[in-house]
Amino acid sequence: MGEQHSLKIWDETPGFDYIAEVDLPSMHTWFLDRAHSVPPLTPLFAWHWARYCSHGLKVACTELSTPMCKGWEIRVLDGSIYCALHIVREQEEIDQRRVKFRRAMRPWLDNFDGLWSGHKQELLSIYQRLRDLDVDKATNLELYHHHYDLMQAYMRMWEIHFLGMYASFNAWLVFEKITKERFGLTDREPEFQDMMRGFDNKIYQADRKMWEFAQLAIEMNLEDVFRENVPEVVVSKLRRSKKGRDWFNKFRLYMETDDVGGWRMRRFTDFTEPYWLEDLATPIALVKDYITRGASYDLEAIRAGMVRKREASIAAFLARVPAKDRGLFEKTLRLAGKVSSYNEEHDLYCELMSQALMRRGYLAMGRRLARKGTIDIPEDVFMLNPEEIDRVMMVPEAHDMRWVTRRRRAAWTEWHRNSTPPFFLTDRASIDDAIMMDIIPSGDVIAIKAVIGEMPQPSPELKADLWGICGCPGEVEGTARVVFVYEDLKEVNPGDILVCPAANPAWTPVFGIVGGVITDTGGTLCHAAIIGREYGLPTIVNTRQGTSLIKSGQRIRMDATNGSIYLL
């Protein structure tokens, strides 16, 4: 019989609640995934994320045979996500996995676009089957089965998600390793980043579509409807005139018929906020922003310049490579470049779409449970975990789960007020030891380059007030605007410097108006860095303290090339 511990019982996310007495000795170090934990997560979402995101990471590491990491474990503590890495420590096993890794990467080197296209079609087919169910007319049995269909879809989504991510991210890591060894060039430097910019994807196409609808509204003399009303009122105002109805019908048709359209979550991580088609005020607000701010859509012009610069940079770089190595260098470089498009586009087809359909399905279950007195309100379904939904869905009137949902909602509300989770939970002697022993040896590109990020390297002679690492080079001075959630984006003004814990693809429209970006977390492959490079914005990531030390309205200067920030 194993050693016994005096432990709390698993509660919000059974199987994935963090229990120090067990989890620290087994993995030694758990790092906070702050990019996906602000604000704190509901139990239902946290369970799905911990269960299936972890699964997808292990599947990708297995299929690609990543040499030094077999995947991640994920735990939940007070609504925050903590991760640990399964490190391969025996050199013989690393060597064997490295051989398989090179073989597994070949199809991605040869045909990344084809593989990703096939995966997109698979996901769209899965989502269509989920949409086919009329969740409001469904029987309890049909909703019960839909619950498992949602989980199956989410599991497959994460498998696809991480295969493309690990393939492209690892190509970036390999390419940087080679360029650093041969040419002293790291991925923080402009010469490297210029080779990785100027790629289109569905996120940017959707942003452009909102701009086009703004131009259509102006052409139809409807701009005052948008200027003079809040987004929630715009729709009712539009319906009062024929031109307004014509505009709105075209807008709604796009939302309903485009591959992605309105099946897109507003919040990147959780089920608590509406998706676009559920609440058209969200995309209407983007149209309103383009009209009221007089914003031009110049991203295509910016990208055209980047494409020319990228190809010139690639040509100049390859000219330095011996002819015998040039073919492999270029293949690796081109696959590494897919990071810039895939990292944003996959979030649209993966997280944002799948979670929109999960919100739709679980809210339908919540409405059913609330009508039968199982829970207080439909949104309380987010306070349950999947096993509890399984237990009550068939005969909801026989169950009263309010004793659970009320307690968890109170705890969740308290986490929002007082949540300051530590960046690391470790039994190592120091954070440096934890990083050197439990993270760096994994060679895991997502941990090192995206979620945790490399540590800033201050240059004392620059006398900066705060340090991060370069996501995109450049210098800018402006007014800071600290943003934690999507709703706060409406406070951002043209030229502001956006300061946030992390950014996500739902925030891309605001990148068109800000002067620079600063984040608490992330590395050179996090969302903020990638989007910043595509917009040519000075971007500093992984400051750790940006949102704590910088206040909205404060004047600051950022030298992104050197990762330095000055509080003026």
JONOR-V626575 format. One record per residue. N is the residue number from 0. PSI is psi in whole degrees, 0 to 359 (none if undefined). OMEGA is omega in whole degrees, -180 to 180 (NA if undefined). Layout:
n:N psi:PSI omega:OMEGA
n:N psi:PSI omega:OMEGA
//
This chain:
n:0 psi:134 omega:-177
n:1 psi:166 omega:178
n:2 psi:137 omega:-179
n:3 psi:145 omega:179
n:4 psi:154 omega:171
n:5 psi:99 omega:-170
n:6 psi:158 omega:168
n:7 psi:155 omega:177
n:8 psi:142 omega:175
n:9 psi:139 omega:-175
n:10 psi:270 omega:-171
n:11 psi:316 omega:-176
n:12 psi:74 omega:-173
n:13 psi:131 omega:-177
n:14 psi:341 omega:-176
n:15 psi:1 omega:172
n:16 psi:135 omega:179
n:17 psi:125 omega:177
n:18 psi:107 omega:-170
n:19 psi:319 omega:-176
n:20 psi:333 omega:-179
n:21 psi:314 omega:-170
n:22 psi:327 omega:179
n:23 psi:311 omega:179
n:24 psi:330 omega:-176
n:25 psi:324 omega:-175
n:26 psi:344 omega:176
n:27 psi:317 omega:-178
n:28 psi:131 omega:174
n:29 psi:129 omega:-179
n:30 psi:145 omega:-178
n:31 psi:129 omega:172
n:32 psi:78 omega:-173
n:33 psi:333 omega:-180
n:34 psi:333 omega:-177
n:35 psi:15 omega:-176
n:36 psi:14 omega:-180
n:37 psi:121 omega:-9
n:38 psi:175 omega:-177
n:39 psi:148 omega:-172
n:40 psi:152 omega:172
n:41 psi:156 omega:-180
n:42 psi:318 omega:-177
n:43 psi:313 omega:-179
n:44 psi:316 omega:-178
n:45 psi:321 omega:178
n:46 psi:312 omega:-180
n:47 psi:317 omega:-179
n:48 psi:311 omega:-179
n:49 psi:318 omega:-177
n:50 psi:309 omega:-168
n:51 psi:331 omega:173
n:52 psi:316 omega:177
n:53 psi:316 omega:178
n:54 psi:312 omega:-179
n:55 psi:321 omega:178
n:56 psi:317 omega:180
n:57 psi:321 omega:179
n:58 psi:313 omega:-179
n:59 psi:317 omega:179
n:60 psi:329 omega:178
n:61 psi:311 omega:-176
n:62 psi:323 omega:179
n:63 psi:350 omega:-179
n:64 psi:53 omega:177
n:65 psi:130 omega:-165
n:66 psi:320 omega:-170
n:67 psi:6 omega:-179
n:68 psi:134 omega:179
n:69 psi:9 omega:179
n:70 psi:186 omega:-174
n:71 psi:152 omega:163
n:72 psi:148 omega:180
n:73 psi:137 omega:175
n:74 psi:162 omega:-178
n:75 psi:130 omega:178
n:76 psi:113 omega:179
n:77 psi:43 omega:177
n:78 psi:4 omega:179
n:79 psi:148 omega:-178
n:80 psi:127 omega:174
n:81 psi:141 omega:-173
n:82 psi:150 omega:174
n:83 psi:157 omega:-171
n:84 psi:137 omega:174
n:85 psi:97 omega:-173
n:86 psi:136 omega:172
n:87 psi:118 omega:-172
n:88 psi:345 omega:180
n:89 psi:127 omega:-175
n:90 psi:323 omega:-180
n:91 psi:317 omega:179
n:92 psi:322 omega:177
n:93 psi:316 omega:-179
n:94 psi:319 omega:179
n:95 psi:317 omega:180
n:96 psi:326 omega:-179
n:97 psi:322 omega:177
n:98 psi:314 omega:180
n:99 psi:325 omega:180
n:100 psi:314 omega:-180
n:101 psi:320 omega:179
n:102 psi:319 omega:-178
n:103 psi:335 omega:-178
n:104 psi:341 omega:-174
n:105 psi:313 omega:180
n:106 psi:325 omega:179
n:107 psi:323 omega:175
n:108 psi:322 omega:-176
n:109 psi:328 omega:-170
n:110 psi:54 omega:-180
n:111 psi:313 omega:-176
n:112 psi:320 omega:180
n:113 psi:318 omega:180
n:114 psi:316 omega:180
n:115 psi:321 omega:177
n:116 psi:316 omega:178
n:117 psi:320 omega:179
n:118 psi:323 omega:177
n:119 psi:316 omega:180
n:120 psi:322 omega:177
n:121 psi:315 omega:180
n:122 psi:316 omega:-180
n:123 psi:324 omega:177
n:124 psi:318 omega:177
n:125 psi:315 omega:-178
n:126 psi:324 omega:179
n:127 psi:320 omega:178
n:128 psi:323 omega:178
n:129 psi:320 omega:-180
n:130 psi:336 omega:-177
n:131 psi:337 omega:179
n:132 psi:126 omega:172
n:133 psi:98 omega:-170
n:134 psi:336 omega:-179
n:135 psi:335 omega:178
n:136 psi:356 omega:-177
n:137 psi:149 omega:174
n:138 psi:168 omega:176
n:139 psi:321 omega:179
n:140 psi:318 omega:179
n:141 psi:321 omega:177
n:142 psi:324 omega:176
n:143 psi:312 omega:179
n:144 psi:326 omega:179
n:145 psi:324 omega:176
n:146 psi:314 omega:180
n:147 psi:329 omega:175
n:148 psi:320 omega:178
n:149 psi:317 omega:-180
n:150 psi:320 omega:178
n:151 psi:317 omega:178
n:152 psi:318 omega:-179
n:153 psi:322 omega:178
n:154 psi:312 omega:-179
n:155 psi:323 omega:179
n:156 psi:314 omega:-177
n:157 psi:328 omega:176
n:158 psi:312 omega:179
n:159 psi:314 omega:-178
n:160 psi:309 omega:-171
n:161 psi:339 omega:175
n:162 psi:309 omega:179
n:163 psi:324 omega:-179
n:164 psi:311 omega:-179
n:165 psi:323 omega:-180
n:166 psi:310 omega:-177
n:167 psi:317 omega:-179
n:168 psi:320 omega:180
n:169 psi:328 omega:175
n:170 psi:320 omega:177
n:171 psi:313 omega:-178
n:172 psi:316 omega:179
n:173 psi:316 omega:-178
n:174 psi:319 omega:178
n:175 psi:321 omega:180
n:176 psi:317 omega:-179
n:177 psi:314 omega:-177
n:178 psi:328 omega:179
n:179 psi:317 omega:-179
n:180 psi:319 omega:-174
n:181 psi:326 omega:-172
n:182 psi:3 omega:-180
n:183 psi:31 omega:-173
n:184 psi:121 omega:177
n:185 psi:171 omega:-176
n:186 psi:1 omega:176
n:187 psi:351 omega:-172
n:188 psi:145 omega:-177
n:189 psi:320 omega:-178
n:190 psi:320 omega:178
n:191 psi:311 omega:-175
n:192 psi:329 omega:179
n:193 psi:334 omega:180
n:194 psi:352 omega:-173
n:195 psi:21 omega:-176
n:196 psi:165 omega:173
n:197 psi:36 omega:-178
n:198 psi:133 omega:179
n:199 psi:159 omega:171
n:200 psi:175 omega:-173
n:201 psi:328 omega:178
n:202 psi:312 omega:-179
n:203 psi:326 omega:177
n:204 psi:321 omega:178
n:205 psi:321 omega:177
n:206 psi:317 omega:179
n:207 psi:323 omega:-180
n:208 psi:321 omega:177
n:209 psi:321 omega:177
n:210 psi:319 omega:179
n:211 psi:321 omega:177
n:212 psi:327 omega:176
n:213 psi:317 omega:178
n:214 psi:322 omega:178
n:215 psi:318 omega:178
n:216 psi:320 omega:179
n:217 psi:316 omega:179
n:218 psi:329 omega:-179
n:219 psi:12 omega:179
n:220 psi:39 omega:180
n:221 psi:4 omega:-172
n:222 psi:329 omega:-180
n:223 psi:330 omega:177
n:224 psi:320 omega:180
n:225 psi:319 omega:-177
n:226 psi:322 omega:-169
n:227 psi:357 omega:-175
n:228 psi:150 omega:174
n:229 psi:154 omega:-175
n:230 psi:324 omega:-178
n:231 psi:337 omega:-178
n:232 psi:338 omega:-175
n:233 psi:316 omega:-176
n:234 psi:312 omega:-179
n:235 psi:325 omega:178
n:236 psi:319 omega:180
n:237 psi:325 omega:-176
n:238 psi:355 omega:-178
n:239 psi:350 omega:179
n:240 psi:157 omega:180
n:241 psi:316 omega:179
n:242 psi:320 omega:178
n:243 psi:317 omega:179
n:244 psi:320 omega:179
n:245 psi:315 omega:179
n:246 psi:312 omega:-176
n:247 psi:322 omega:180
n:248 psi:321 omega:177
n:249 psi:320 omega:-180
n:250 psi:313 omega:-179
n:251 psi:324 omega:178
n:252 psi:318 omega:177
n:253 psi:315 omega:-179
n:254 psi:326 omega:-175
n:255 psi:334 omega:-170
n:256 psi:339 omega:177
n:257 psi:153 omega:179
n:258 psi:313 omega:180
n:259 psi:302 omega:177
n:260 psi:238 omega:-176
n:261 psi:359 omega:178
n:262 psi:70 omega:-173
n:263 psi:121 omega:-179
n:264 psi:147 omega:174
n:265 psi:320 omega:177
n:266 psi:133 omega:-174
n:267 psi:325 omega:-175
n:268 psi:88 omega:167
n:269 psi:172 omega:180
n:270 psi:7 omega:-166
n:271 psi:345 omega:-180
n:272 psi:154 omega:-173
n:273 psi:155 omega:170
n:274 psi:166 omega:-170
n:275 psi:313 omega:-176
n:276 psi:333 omega:177
n:277 psi:321 omega:-178
n:278 psi:93 omega:-175
n:279 psi:351 omega:177
n:280 psi:333 omega:-179
n:281 psi:303 omega:177
n:282 psi:330 omega:176
n:283 psi:323 omega:179
n:284 psi:325 omega:178
n:285 psi:318 omega:177
n:286 psi:315 omega:179
n:287 psi:318 omega:180
n:288 psi:315 omega:-180
n:289 psi:325 omega:-179
n:290 psi:308 omega:-173
n:291 psi:328 omega:-180
n:292 psi:354 omega:-178
n:293 psi:30 omega:-175
n:294 psi:134 omega:173
n:295 psi:152 omega:179
n:296 psi:90 omega:-176
n:297 psi:11 omega:-179
n:298 psi:323 omega:180
n:299 psi:320 omega:177
n:300 psi:319 omega:177
n:301 psi:315 omega:-177
n:302 psi:323 omega:179
n:303 psi:318 omega:176
n:304 psi:322 omega:179
n:305 psi:322 omega:180
n:306 psi:314 omega:179
n:307 psi:316 omega:-180
n:308 psi:320 omega:180
n:309 psi:310 omega:-177
n:310 psi:324 omega:176
n:311 psi:319 omega:179
n:312 psi:318 omega:179
n:313 psi:315 omega:180
n:314 psi:317 omega:180
n:315 psi:321 omega:-180
n:316 psi:312 omega:-177
n:317 psi:333 omega:178
n:318 psi:338 omega:179
n:319 psi:349 omega:-176
n:320 psi:134 omega:177
n:321 psi:143 omega:-175
n:322 psi:323 omega:-177
n:323 psi:337 omega:-178
n:324 psi:352 omega:-168
n:325 psi:320 omega:-178
n:326 psi:312 omega:-179
n:327 psi:321 omega:177
n:328 psi:313 omega:-176
n:329 psi:320 omega:178
n:330 psi:315 omega:180
n:331 psi:318 omega:179
n:332 psi:315 omega:-178
n:333 psi:322 omega:177
n:334 psi:320 omega:177
n:335 psi:324 omega:179
n:336 psi:338 omega:179
n:337 psi:341 omega:177
n:338 psi:317 omega:-174
n:339 psi:325 omega:179
n:340 psi:315 omega:-176
n:341 psi:320 omega:-174
n:342 psi:330 omega:177
n:343 psi:316 omega:-176
n:344 psi:322 omega:-177
n:345 psi:329 omega:179
n:346 psi:327 omega:178
n:347 psi:311 omega:-178
n:348 psi:337 omega:-178
n:349 psi:272 omega:-173
n:350 psi:308 omega:-170
n:351 psi:322 omega:180
n:352 psi:312 omega:-177
n:353 psi:320 omega:-178
n:354 psi:334 omega:173
n:355 psi:316 omega:180
n:356 psi:330 omega:176
n:357 psi:317 omega:177
n:358 psi:314 omega:179
n:359 psi:311 omega:-177
n:360 psi:315 omega:-177
n:361 psi:328 omega:175
n:362 psi:325 omega:176
n:363 psi:318 omega:176
n:364 psi:319 omega:179
n:365 psi:320 omega:178
n:366 psi:320 omega:178
n:367 psi:315 omega:-179
n:368 psi:321 omega:-180
n:369 psi:321 omega:179
n:370 psi:330 omega:-178
n:371 psi:2 omega:177
n:372 psi:10 omega:179
n:373 psi:322 omega:177
n:374 psi:168 omega:-176
n:375 psi:309 omega:-177
n:376 psi:158 omega:-178
n:377 psi:322 omega:-177
n:378 psi:346 omega:177
n:379 psi:348 omega:175
n:380 psi:333 omega:179
n:381 psi:349 omega:178
n:382 psi:356 omega:177
n:383 psi:165 omega:171
n:384 psi:166 omega:-174
n:385 psi:325 omega:179
n:386 psi:324 omega:179
n:387 psi:322 omega:176
n:388 psi:317 omega:177
n:389 psi:318 omega:-174
n:390 psi:326 omega:-171
n:391 psi:347 omega:-167
n:392 psi:326 omega:-175
n:393 psi:319 omega:-179
n:394 psi:71 omega:-173
n:395 psi:329 omega:-177
n:396 psi:346 omega:-180
n:397 psi:0 omega:-174
n:398 psi:139 omega:173
n:399 psi:104 omega:-177
n:400 psi:11 omega:-176
n:401 psi:332 omega:178
n:402 psi:334 omega:177
n:403 psi:309 omega:-173
n:404 psi:324 omega:180
n:405 psi:318 omega:180
n:406 psi:316 omega:-179
n:407 psi:322 omega:178
n:408 psi:321 omega:178
n:409 psi:317 omega:179
n:410 psi:316 omega:180
n:411 psi:319 omega:178
n:412 psi:320 omega:179
n:413 psi:321 omega:177
n:414 psi:322 omega:180
n:415 psi:324 omega:-178
n:416 psi:323 omega:-169
n:417 psi:17 omega:-175
n:418 psi:111 omega:172
n:419 psi:68 omega:-174
n:420 psi:141 omega:178
n:421 psi:151 omega:-179
n:422 psi:330 omega:-179
n:423 psi:142 omega:167
n:424 psi:115 omega:-172
n:425 psi:152 omega:171
n:426 psi:10 omega:175
n:427 psi:166 omega:-175
n:428 psi:331 omega:-179
n:429 psi:168 omega:176
n:430 psi:320 omega:178
n:431 psi:317 omega:178
n:432 psi:318 omega:180
n:433 psi:316 omega:180
n:434 psi:315 omega:-176
n:435 psi:333 omega:-176
n:436 psi:329 omega:-170
n:437 psi:359 omega:179
n:438 psi:302 omega:-177
n:439 psi:317 omega:-178
n:440 psi:344 omega:180
n:441 psi:335 omega:-174
n:442 psi:19 omega:-174
n:443 psi:116 omega:-172
n:444 psi:327 omega:-179
n:445 psi:318 omega:178
n:446 psi:312 omega:-171
n:447 psi:322 omega:-172
n:448 psi:345 omega:-175
n:449 psi:304 omega:-171
n:450 psi:306 omega:-179
n:451 psi:309 omega:-178
n:452 psi:156 omega:177
n:453 psi:154 omega:-176
n:454 psi:139 omega:175
n:455 psi:149 omega:179
n:456 psi:90 omega:-176
n:457 psi:146 omega:172
n:458 psi:99 omega:-173
n:459 psi:329 omega:-177
n:460 psi:341 omega:179
n:461 psi:345 omega:174
n:462 psi:45 omega:179
n:463 psi:159 omega:177
n:464 psi:338 omega:-176
n:465 psi:146 omega:-176
n:466 psi:146 omega:171
n:467 psi:200 omega:176
n:468 psi:156 omega:-174
n:469 psi:117 omega:172
n:470 psi:324 omega:175
n:471 psi:129 omega:-174
n:472 psi:161 omega:178
n:473 psi:166 omega:178
n:474 psi:144 omega:178
n:475 psi:150 omega:173
n:476 psi:141 omega:-179
n:477 psi:187 omega:179
n:478 psi:130 omega:-180
n:479 psi:143 omega:173
n:480 psi:108 omega:-177
n:481 psi:126 omega:-175
n:482 psi:130 omega:178
n:483 psi:324 omega:-176
n:484 psi:164 omega:-176
n:485 psi:318 omega:-177
n:486 psi:329 omega:-178
n:487 psi:346 omega:-177
n:488 psi:335 omega:180
n:489 psi:345 omega:179
n:490 psi:352 omega:-177
n:491 psi:131 omega:180
n:492 psi:156 omega:178
n:493 psi:133 omega:179
n:494 psi:348 omega:177
n:495 psi:156 omega:171
n:496 psi:114 omega:-179
n:497 psi:126 omega:178
n:498 psi:123 omega:-173
n:499 psi:162 omega:175
n:500 psi:316 omega:178
n:501 psi:162 omega:178
n:502 psi:165 omega:176
n:503 psi:169 omega:-174
n:504 psi:336 omega:179
n:505 psi:345 omega:-176
n:506 psi:1 omega:-172
n:507 psi:324 omega:-178
n:508 psi:326 omega:-177
n:509 psi:340 omega:177
n:510 psi:341 omega:179
n:511 psi:349 omega:-177
n:512 psi:340 omega:-176
n:513 psi:163 omega:180
n:514 psi:337 omega:-179
n:515 psi:171 omega:-176
n:516 psi:137 omega:176
n:517 psi:131 omega:178
n:518 psi:158 omega:177
n:519 psi:325 omega:-170
n:520 psi:177 omega:170
n:521 psi:168 omega:178
n:522 psi:198 omega:-176
n:523 psi:349 omega:177
n:524 psi:19 omega:175
n:525 psi:168 omega:-176
n:526 psi:315 omega:-177
n:527 psi:317 omega:-179
n:528 psi:316 omega:-177
n:529 psi:313 omega:-180
n:530 psi:319 omega:179
n:531 psi:317 omega:179
n:532 psi:321 omega:-179
n:533 psi:332 omega:178
n:534 psi:356 omega:-178
n:535 psi:31 omega:-177
n:536 psi:133 omega:170
n:537 psi:125 omega:-174
n:538 psi:128 omega:176
n:539 psi:128 omega:-179
n:540 psi:164 omega:174
n:541 psi:39 omega:176
n:542 psi:342 omega:-178
n:543 psi:323 omega:-173
n:544 psi:10 omega:-174
n:545 psi:310 omega:-178
n:546 psi:345 omega:178
n:547 psi:320 omega:-173
n:548 psi:335 omega:-178
n:549 psi:136 omega:-179
n:550 psi:146 omega:176
n:551 psi:136 omega:-179
n:552 psi:347 omega:-179
n:553 psi:143 omega:177
n:554 psi:128 omega:-179
n:555 psi:160 omega:174
n:556 psi:138 omega:179
n:557 psi:133 omega:173
n:558 psi:89 omega:-172
n:559 psi:329 omega:-179
n:560 psi:322 omega:-180
n:561 psi:1 omega:179
n:562 psi:25 omega:-175
n:563 psi:143 omega:-178
n:564 psi:137 omega:-177
n:565 psi:126 omega:179
n:566 psi:112 omega:-172
n:567 psi:none omega:NA
//
